[in-house]
């Protein structure tokens, strides 16, 4: 079946709109029975067509495919609308910091993350798994074979990234996280962690103090040995992750 460029764009628009997950080039080309080069050319034209100022949405390349997103200048209006429908995704600052460690060091084990953050993160890992922001990535071939964790496709979609190569600096990531989670309202107060959720560690998890975004002086957080952790933990975490570097890991569901 021969399609005009306009017909191809219309078909692409319909596919991307109907897809629950970002539509990949392979999926699109197969569905339309066209060569990948033709599908890609049509996608480029469709992306350009949505860049005009009179459009409130755009077609973005994210998580290995293409998906509709609202434009940045309309985020405040959309955010208010979404908040009126359902509670926003909320993460504690310890959870956000743990997510940053995993994002930049992945794949990583709980002991490795514990060492960087200075506290036991078992409870935070459970939260991130429940919110589908991270997933398991097998086991590390060392004594005890601890589980490896990496970010998920949901993480890429939530933060608007095509792949891990688009990860910003850690400081920029914090700003990006606040925007993706709904500014400061997306940062939830920390709660005591559940000591029964980390099968790989037998030590009792430490409780963590409330930390809210935007404060000039963060409260101290307790270490597993009962001593207080200084407020500079976020900066220390950032420095430790930066020195560790980002591991290589393919993204999947």
C-alpha positions, -999 to 999 in steps of 0.1 A, spaced: 0 0 0 15 33 -11 10 63 13 15 99 7 37 117 32 6 133 48 -11 98 51 21 84 67 22 112 92 -15 107 101 -9 69 106 22 76 128 2 101 148 -26 76 154 -1 48 164 18 70 189 -14 83 204 -29 48 208 3 32 223 5 28 261 43 26 259 67 46 237 63 32 201 96 19 188 109 23 152 107 -15 147 71 -16 159 60 13 138 77 1 106 62 -34 110 27 -21 117 28 1 86 46 -24 64 73 2 55 111 4 56 126 17 88 141 46 68 107 56 56 91 54 90 120 74 105 116 101 79 79 103 86 86 105 124 110 134 118 83 153 99 57 145 125 80 158 153 87 190 134 49 195 128 43 196 165 70 221 173 49 251 163 37 274 191 0 267 184 5 231 196 2 222 233 17 188 229 48 174 211 62 141 199 93 132 219 118 104 216 119 87 250 127 53 265 136 39 231 105 50 212 82 80 205 54 92 227 32 123 231 41 148 259 28 181 269 51 211 262 71 226 290 52 259 289 20 242 298 33 220 326 19 242 354 -16 240 340 -14 203 333 1 196 368 -28 214 385 -52 194 364 -35 160 372 -33 169 409 -71 174 409 -76 139 397 -52 118 418 -25 122 444 10 130 430 39 106 431 58 114 463 93 104 472 112 112 504 146 129 501 164 97 511 145 78 484 154 105 458 190 104 468 190 66 466 174 68 432 202 91 421 229 67 433 213 38 413 208 60 382 245 70 381 262 38 394 239 11 380 237 -18 382 243 -16 420 237 -38 450 222 -27 484 256 -30 501 272 -7 475 244 18 479 246 16 517 283 24 515 278 55 493 248 68 513 261 59 547 228 44 558 208 12 552 186 17 522 166 -15 522 133 2 530 139 29 503 147 2 477 113 -14 485 96 19 479 114 25 446 105 -10 434 68 -5 444 68 28 424 84 9 395 112 34 392 139 7 396 140 -30 387 162 -60 394 191 -68 371 202 -102 381 228 -110 408 264 -100 412 289 -128 410 305 -123 444 301 -140 477 264 -140 487 254 -131 451 235 -99 461 207 -86 439 217 -59 414 193 -30 408 190 -6 379 165 21 368 135 10 348 117 21 317 92 38 339 121 59 353 130 70 318 94 79 310 89 97 343 120 119 338 116 123 300 148 106 290 155 85 259 182 65 275 208 67 302 232 87 280 208 116 285 213 117 323 222 152 334 247 162 361 236 152 396 228 188 405 206 191 373 191 157 382 178 170 415 161 199 397 147 176 371 134 153 398 115 181 415 99 191 382 90 155 374 75 149 409 56 182 410 81 207 424 86 208 462 52 192 467 66 159 452 91 156 480 75 137 509 88 137 545 109 107 554 94 80 574 109 52 595 120 23 573 107 -12 577 135 -35 590 119 -66 575 121 -58 538 157 -64 528 163 -102 526 200 -95 518 208 -77 551 200 -88 586 209 -56 604 180 -35 616 173 -5 593 179 30 606 151 54 610 155 86 590 147 122 599 123 144 579 141 163 551 121 187 529 132 202 496 142 239 495 154 242 531 188 259 537 198 236 565 187 200 564 182 180 596 207 153 605 198 117 598 206 87 620 232 61 610 226 24 618 249 27 648 228 55 663 250 84 656 237 114 637 246 119 601 254 156 592 231 177 570 257 177 542 247 141 533 232 152 500 265 168 489 284 138 501 261 115 482 265 136 451 303 135 454 305 98 461 283 89 431 302 112 408 335 96 418 320 61 414 309 69 378 280 55 359 279 18 351 267 4 319 233 -12 318 207 -17 291 172 -4 299 143 -27 298 109 -31 313 
